Amino acid sequence: MISVDKFLSFLITEFLDPLLIHSYGFKPSYSTHIDNYCNFTYDLNIGGTTGQCIWWHEEPLNQKDLDAVRYIGALHPEKIGGRYTAEFPIAPGPTTQLPCYAFIYYCNFHIFANSEISQFKKQYLKEWNTNDWYFFYHGFAALDWFRDWKYIDYTNKTAKFDKVFICLNHLISKNRSYRITLLSHLYQKKLQNFGHISAPLLTKDNIKNELYDPYSRLSLNSKKHILNNLINNAYPLTLDKCEYNKASADIINDGYMQTALWNIVTETVFYDQALHLTEKIFKPIVSKRPFILVSSPGNLAYLKSYGFRTFDKWIDESYDDEHDSDIRIGLIVKQIEKLCNLSQSQLSAMYIEMQEILEYNHNHFYNAFKNIIVDELVNNFEGCLKKYNHGLSDRWRLDSSRINFERLKNILKN
């Protein structure tokens, strides 16, 4: 399949360029800073466009940045408000070169490439009159980054573990500040010694900066809890030395992942009511380990919708239904505490019993899951074209026959 480094350029070249759809997005791609938002310079060698694609596929959506982007040049609401806005002169030359015949520059197709499901997105796209091209970007990224790990057997032959859990954290401020609350609860219940915990930015100064930030998303109760249980014990927790710009693609390979049973996965999205998962959740899956997902409500069910199985036979996963952030953290910590109170023999028996699910998830990730997200990406794009073209005469339609969708599916799946 296409590597994650070439993924964006492949989609632009194969899906957008044949229809003369211009692209706008962030450079570097993982940024959401408005100064990094620009027009991608892909030369179509034709003096116009049928519309625009807005790329926001890596990071979660947020009101501030989206509002800033929508008022940039060609993306201003007045520019994208109607289907037939004639913004460009009709180009000379044979009409066979143009996907909308001689009336190409009367097309005004706008599409939003993203990896999130939320009411906020639905409302935003409705107001912006833009088509929703949803796909699971981080699933593609994980399949690329973890492609070699399918050949490594992480099975613990002795079914004995040095630690009950492993919990990897990097950023602990702003939208990721909930991780400080989680660590505070673990320290309060003296569970930190039962796990491998990574939090290299955990310092008193960083905690204070978050606590006194007027825009912090921590609740008052969380702040009090952190002050009472964590701040005086705060120091950087480092399991290994790594380059954190590449940490998302890394799986610790010096014994920590092997010697811990459960993975406590602290995802990117927690406070917002959005379905959005990253490569983090796939680390325990490729490593054949059970996991507890610390994320926004509904994301465990979202993962299961892609065919993965979870561990409600051994823990209470009702935390996934809880919308109050503080209560959700409490429910998750309760399950971690329950696991930490088990004996070594009980943990070993649990691990042996869940082998079928661990093997299934591992195999599903490298096989059926890839087919599912490829079909979803291609079908959703084709669906956007059909929605736009619905009810239009030929002279106004985008010519979807210029794209061989089955060919693109085969490329992405292989």
C-alpha positions as CSV (number, residue, x, y, z in Angstrom):
1,M,0.0,0.0,0.0
2,I,1.0,3.7,-0.3
3,S,3.4,4.9,2.5
4,V,2.1,7.6,4.8
5,D,4.8,9.9,3.4
6,K,3.3,9.7,-0.1
7,F,-0.3,9.2,1.1
8,L,-1.5,12.9,0.6
9,S,0.2,13.4,-2.7
10,F,-1.3,10.1,-4.0
11,L,-4.8,11.2,-3.0
12,I,-4.3,14.6,-4.6
13,T,-2.9,13.2,-7.8
14,E,-5.4,10.3,-8.2
15,F,-8.6,11.8,-6.8
16,L,-8.4,15.5,-7.1
17,D,-6.2,16.4,-10.1
18,P,-8.3,14.6,-12.7
19,L,-11.3,16.8,-11.6
20,L,-9.2,20.0,-11.3
21,I,-9.9,20.3,-7.6
22,H,-7.3,22.5,-5.9
23,S,-6.0,21.7,-2.4
24,Y,-5.5,23.7,0.7
25,G,-3.9,22.5,3.9
26,F,-1.2,22.8,6.5
27,K,2.6,22.7,5.9
28,P,3.9,20.9,7.9
29,S,0.9,18.6,7.7
30,Y,0.7,18.0,11.5
31,S,0.4,21.7,12.3
32,T,-2.8,23.6,13.0
33,H,-1.2,27.0,13.1
34,I,-3.0,29.4,10.8
35,D,0.3,30.8,9.5
36,N,1.1,27.3,8.1
37,Y,-2.1,27.1,6.1
38,C,-1.6,27.5,2.4
39,N,-2.6,26.5,-1.1
40,F,-0.8,23.3,-2.1
41,T,1.2,24.0,-5.2
42,Y,0.2,21.2,-7.6
43,D,0.3,22.6,-11.1
44,L,-2.7,21.4,-13.1
45,N,-1.4,23.2,-16.2
46,I,-4.9,24.6,-16.7
47,G,-5.9,28.1,-15.7
48,G,-8.8,27.3,-13.4
49,T,-10.5,25.0,-10.9
50,T,-13.8,23.2,-10.4
51,G,-13.5,23.7,-6.6
52,Q,-11.4,23.1,-3.5
53,C,-10.4,20.4,-1.1
54,I,-9.7,21.4,2.4
55,W,-7.3,19.0,4.1
56,W,-7.7,18.5,7.9
57,H,-7.1,14.8,8.2
58,E,-4.4,14.5,10.9
59,E,-5.5,16.7,13.8
60,P,-8.8,16.9,15.6
61,L,-11.1,19.8,14.5
62,N,-11.3,22.9,16.6
63,Q,-13.5,26.0,16.4
64,K,-10.7,28.6,16.5
65,D,-8.5,27.3,13.7
66,L,-11.5,26.4,11.5
67,D,-12.9,29.9,11.8
68,A,-9.6,31.3,10.9
69,V,-9.2,29.1,7.8
70,R,-12.6,29.7,6.4
71,Y,-11.8,33.4,5.9
72,I,-8.6,32.8,3.9
73,G,-8.9,34.0,0.2
74,A,-10.7,31.5,-1.9
75,L,-12.1,29.7,1.1
76,H,-14.1,32.8,2.3
77,P,-17.8,31.8,2.7
78,E,-18.8,34.2,-0.1
79,K,-16.5,32.4,-2.5
80,I,-17.9,28.9,-1.8
81,G,-21.5,29.6,-1.3
82,G,-23.1,28.4,-4.5
83,R,-22.7,25.6,-7.0
84,Y,-22.5,27.6,-10.1
85,T,-20.5,30.7,-9.2
86,A,-18.7,31.8,-12.4
87,E,-15.4,32.9,-11.0
88,F,-13.1,32.0,-13.9
89,P,-13.3,32.6,-17.7
90,I,-14.0,29.5,-19.8
91,A,-10.6,28.2,-20.9
92,P,-9.9,27.9,-24.7
93,G,-9.3,24.5,-26.3
94,P,-11.2,21.3,-27.0
95,T,-13.9,20.5,-24.4
96,T,-12.5,16.9,-24.2
97,Q,-9.8,18.3,-21.9
98,L,-12.3,19.4,-19.4
99,P,-14.2,17.2,-16.9
100,C,-17.2,19.6,-17.0
101,Y,-17.3,20.1,-20.7
102,A,-17.1,23.7,-21.8
103,F,-18.7,24.9,-18.6
104,I,-16.0,23.6,-16.3
105,Y,-15.5,26.9,-14.5
106,Y,-19.1,27.1,-13.5
107,C,-18.6,24.1,-11.2
108,N,-18.1,25.0,-7.5
109,F,-17.4,21.7,-5.8
110,H,-16.0,21.9,-2.2
111,I,-14.9,18.9,-0.2
112,F,-13.5,18.6,3.4
113,A,-10.9,15.8,3.9
114,N,-11.0,14.7,7.5
115,S,-10.8,11.9,10.0
116,E,-13.4,12.9,12.6
117,I,-17.0,12.2,13.3
118,S,-18.8,14.8,15.4
119,Q,-21.8,17.0,15.6
120,F,-19.5,20.0,15.4
121,K,-18.2,18.9,12.1
122,K,-21.7,18.3,10.7
123,Q,-22.8,21.7,11.7
124,Y,-19.7,23.3,10.4
125,L,-19.9,21.6,7.0
126,K,-23.6,22.5,6.7
127,E,-22.9,26.2,7.3
128,W,-19.9,26.1,4.9
129,N,-21.8,24.2,2.2
130,T,-19.0,21.6,1.9
131,N,-19.0,17.9,1.2
132,D,-17.7,15.5,3.9
133,W,-14.8,13.3,2.7
134,Y,-14.3,11.3,5.9
135,F,-11.6,8.5,6.1
136,F,-9.6,6.9,8.9
137,Y,-6.2,8.6,8.2
138,H,-4.5,7.3,11.4
139,G,-5.5,3.7,10.4
140,F,-3.5,4.2,7.2
141,A,-0.6,5.7,9.1
142,A,-0.5,2.8,11.6
143,L,-0.6,0.2,8.8
144,D,2.5,1.9,7.4
145,W,4.4,2.6,10.6
146,F,3.7,-0.8,12.1
147,R,4.0,-2.9,9.0
148,D,7.1,-4.8,10.2
149,W,5.6,-5.7,13.5
150,K,3.3,-8.3,12.0
151,Y,6.4,-10.5,11.8
152,I,7.3,-10.2,15.5
153,D,5.8,-12.5,18.0
154,Y,4.9,-10.6,21.2
155,T,3.3,-13.6,22.8
156,N,4.5,-14.0,26.4
157,K,5.3,-17.7,26.6
158,T,5.5,-17.8,30.4
159,A,2.3,-15.7,30.8
160,K,4.1,-13.8,33.6
161,F,4.4,-10.0,33.7
162,D,6.6,-7.7,35.7
163,K,4.0,-4.9,35.5
164,V,0.2,-4.9,35.3
165,F,0.1,-2.0,32.8
166,I,2.0,0.4,30.6
167,C,0.9,4.0,30.1
168,L,2.7,6.2,27.6
169,N,2.2,9.9,27.7
170,H,4.0,12.8,26.0
171,L,2.0,16.1,25.9
172,I,0.3,17.0,29.1
173,S,-1.1,20.5,28.5
174,K,-4.2,22.0,26.9
175,N,-6.3,19.3,25.3
176,R,-4.0,16.6,26.7
177,S,-4.1,18.0,30.2
178,Y,-6.5,15.2,31.3
179,R,-3.4,13.0,31.4
180,I,-2.2,14.9,34.5
181,T,-5.5,14.1,36.1
182,L,-5.1,10.4,35.2
183,L,-1.6,10.3,36.7
184,S,-2.9,12.1,39.8
185,H,-5.4,9.4,40.4
186,L,-2.8,6.7,39.9
187,Y,-0.6,8.4,42.4
188,Q,-3.4,8.9,44.9
189,K,-4.2,5.1,44.9
190,K,-0.5,4.3,44.8
191,L,-0.8,2.4,41.5
192,Q,2.2,3.9,39.8
193,N,4.5,1.1,41.0
194,F,2.3,-1.5,39.2
195,G,3.0,0.0,35.8
196,H,5.5,1.3,33.3
197,I,4.6,5.0,33.1
198,S,6.1,7.5,30.6
199,A,5.6,11.2,31.1
200,P,8.8,13.1,30.2
201,L,7.2,16.5,30.5
202,L,5.8,15.9,34.0
203,T,7.4,18.7,36.1
204,K,6.1,21.1,38.8
205,D,6.5,24.0,36.4
206,N,4.6,22.4,33.6
207,I,1.8,21.4,36.0
208,K,1.6,24.9,37.4
209,N,1.5,26.4,34.0
210,E,-1.5,24.3,33.2
211,L,-3.2,24.8,36.5
212,Y,-3.0,28.6,36.2
213,D,-3.8,28.8,32.5
214,P,-7.2,30.7,32.3
215,Y,-8.1,28.6,29.3
216,S,-7.2,25.2,30.8
217,R,-9.7,22.5,30.3
218,L,-9.1,20.9,33.7
219,S,-12.1,21.2,36.0
220,L,-11.8,22.8,39.4
221,N,-12.0,19.3,41.0
222,S,-9.2,18.0,38.8
223,K,-7.0,20.9,39.7
224,K,-7.6,20.3,43.4
225,H,-6.9,16.6,43.0
226,I,-3.6,17.4,41.1
227,L,-2.5,19.8,43.8
228,N,-3.3,17.3,46.6
229,N,-1.8,14.2,45.0
230,L,0.6,14.8,42.2
231,I,2.4,18.2,42.1
232,N,4.7,17.5,45.0
233,N,5.7,14.1,43.4
234,A,6.0,15.5,39.9
235,Y,9.2,14.6,38.0
236,P,9.9,13.5,34.4
237,L,9.1,9.8,33.9
238,T,11.1,8.4,31.0
239,L,11.1,4.7,29.9
240,D,13.5,5.2,27.0
241,K,15.2,7.9,25.1
242,C,13.4,8.6,21.8
243,E,12.9,11.4,19.3
244,Y,9.4,12.5,20.1
245,N,8.7,13.8,16.6
246,K,8.8,10.1,15.7
247,A,7.4,8.7,18.9
248,S,4.0,8.0,17.4
249,A,5.5,5.6,15.0
250,D,7.7,3.9,17.6
251,I,6.9,0.8,19.7
252,I,9.2,0.5,22.7
253,N,11.4,-2.5,22.0
254,D,13.5,-2.9,25.1
255,G,11.3,-5.0,27.3
256,Y,8.7,-2.5,28.6
257,M,6.0,-3.5,26.1
258,Q,6.7,-7.2,26.6
259,T,6.8,-7.2,30.4
260,A,3.5,-5.3,30.9
261,L,0.1,-6.8,30.4
262,W,-2.5,-4.1,29.9
263,N,-2.0,-1.0,27.8
264,I,-3.6,2.2,29.1
265,V,-3.9,4.2,25.8
266,T,-4.2,7.9,26.4
267,E,-5.6,9.2,23.1
268,T,-5.4,12.7,21.6
269,V,-9.1,13.5,22.0
270,F,-10.6,13.4,25.4
271,Y,-12.7,16.5,26.3
272,D,-14.5,17.0,23.0
273,Q,-17.5,15.0,21.9
274,A,-15.8,13.5,18.8
275,L,-14.9,10.2,17.4
276,H,-11.3,10.4,16.5
277,L,-8.6,7.8,17.1
278,T,-4.9,7.8,16.3
279,E,-2.1,5.3,15.8
280,K,-1.8,5.0,19.6
281,I,-4.7,2.6,19.9
282,F,-3.1,0.2,17.4
283,K,0.2,-0.2,19.4
284,P,-1.4,-2.8,21.8
285,I,-3.2,-4.4,19.0
286,V,-0.1,-5.1,16.9
287,S,1.7,-6.1,20.2
288,K,-1.1,-8.6,21.1
289,R,-2.0,-6.9,24.4
290,P,-5.3,-5.9,26.0
291,F,-6.1,-2.2,26.4
292,I,-8.1,0.4,28.2
293,L,-8.9,3.4,26.0
294,V,-8.7,6.8,27.6
295,S,-10.6,9.0,25.2
296,S,-13.8,10.8,24.5
297,P,-17.0,8.9,25.1
298,G,-18.0,6.5,22.3
299,N,-14.5,5.9,20.9
300,L,-14.4,2.4,22.2
301,A,-17.6,1.6,20.3
302,Y,-16.1,3.5,17.3
303,L,-13.1,1.2,17.3
304,K,-15.4,-1.8,17.5
305,S,-17.4,-0.5,14.5
306,Y,-14.2,-1.3,12.4
307,G,-14.4,-4.9,13.5
308,F,-12.1,-5.0,16.5
309,R,-12.9,-6.8,19.7
310,T,-12.5,-5.4,23.2
311,F,-12.2,-6.8,26.7
312,D,-15.6,-6.4,28.5
313,K,-15.3,-10.0,29.7
314,W,-12.5,-8.9,32.1
315,I,-13.2,-5.2,32.8
316,D,-16.2,-2.9,33.0
317,E,-16.1,-0.9,29.7
318,S,-19.1,1.3,30.6
319,Y,-16.6,4.2,31.0
320,D,-17.0,4.6,27.2
321,D,-20.6,5.8,27.8
322,E,-19.7,8.4,30.4
323,H,-19.8,12.1,29.2
324,D,-18.5,13.7,32.3
325,S,-14.7,13.9,32.0
326,D,-13.9,13.6,35.7
327,I,-16.3,10.7,36.2
328,R,-14.9,9.0,33.1
329,I,-11.4,9.2,34.5
330,G,-12.6,7.8,37.8
331,L,-14.3,4.9,36.2
332,I,-11.1,4.1,34.2
333,V,-8.9,4.3,37.3
334,K,-11.3,2.0,39.1
335,Q,-10.7,-0.7,36.4
336,I,-6.9,-0.2,36.6
337,E,-7.0,-0.5,40.4
338,K,-9.1,-3.7,40.0
339,L,-6.4,-5.2,37.7
340,C,-3.6,-4.1,40.1
341,N,-5.3,-6.0,42.9
342,L,-5.1,-9.3,41.0
343,S,-2.4,-11.9,41.8
344,Q,0.2,-13.0,39.4
345,S,-1.6,-16.2,38.8
346,Q,-4.9,-14.4,38.2
347,L,-3.2,-12.1,35.6
348,S,-1.6,-15.1,33.9
349,A,-4.9,-16.9,33.7
350,M,-6.6,-13.8,32.3
351,Y,-3.9,-13.4,29.6
352,I,-4.2,-17.1,28.6
353,E,-8.0,-16.8,28.4
354,M,-7.9,-13.7,26.1
355,Q,-5.5,-15.2,23.6
356,E,-8.2,-15.6,21.0
357,I,-9.1,-11.9,21.1
358,L,-5.5,-10.8,21.0
359,E,-4.8,-13.0,18.0
360,Y,-8.0,-11.9,16.3
361,N,-7.3,-8.2,16.7
362,H,-3.7,-8.5,15.5
363,N,-4.8,-10.4,12.3
364,H,-7.8,-8.2,11.7
365,F,-5.5,-5.1,11.8
366,Y,-3.2,-6.4,9.1
367,N,-5.9,-7.9,6.9
368,A,-9.6,-7.0,6.9
369,F,-9.2,-3.6,8.6
370,K,-7.0,-2.4,5.7
371,N,-9.7,-3.4,3.2
372,I,-12.4,-1.7,5.3
373,I,-10.7,1.7,5.5
374,V,-9.7,1.6,1.9
375,D,-13.2,0.9,0.7
376,E,-14.5,3.6,3.1
377,L,-12.1,6.3,1.7
378,V,-12.8,5.6,-1.9
379,N,-16.6,5.1,-1.5
380,N,-16.9,8.3,0.6
381,F,-15.2,10.3,-2.1
382,E,-17.3,8.8,-4.8
383,G,-20.4,9.5,-2.6
384,C,-19.4,13.2,-2.4
385,L,-19.3,13.3,-6.2
386,K,-22.7,11.6,-6.6
387,K,-24.2,14.0,-4.0
388,Y,-22.9,17.0,-5.9
389,N,-23.9,15.7,-9.3
390,H,-27.4,14.6,-8.2
391,G,-30.1,16.3,-10.2
392,L,-27.6,18.2,-12.5
393,S,-27.6,18.0,-16.2
394,D,-24.4,16.8,-18.0
395,R,-23.1,20.3,-18.7
396,W,-22.9,21.0,-14.9
397,R,-21.7,17.6,-13.7
398,L,-18.2,16.7,-12.5
399,D,-17.1,13.7,-14.7
400,S,-16.4,10.9,-12.2
401,S,-15.5,8.6,-15.1
402,R,-12.1,10.2,-15.1
403,I,-11.3,8.3,-12.0
404,N,-11.0,4.5,-11.9
405,F,-12.2,3.8,-8.3
406,E,-11.6,0.1,-8.4
407,R,-8.0,0.6,-9.6
408,L,-7.4,3.0,-6.7
409,K,-8.8,0.5,-4.2
410,N,-6.4,-2.2,-5.5
411,I,-3.4,0.1,-5.2
412,L,-4.3,1.1,-1.7
413,K,-4.9,-2.4,-0.6
414,N,-1.7,-3.9,-2.0
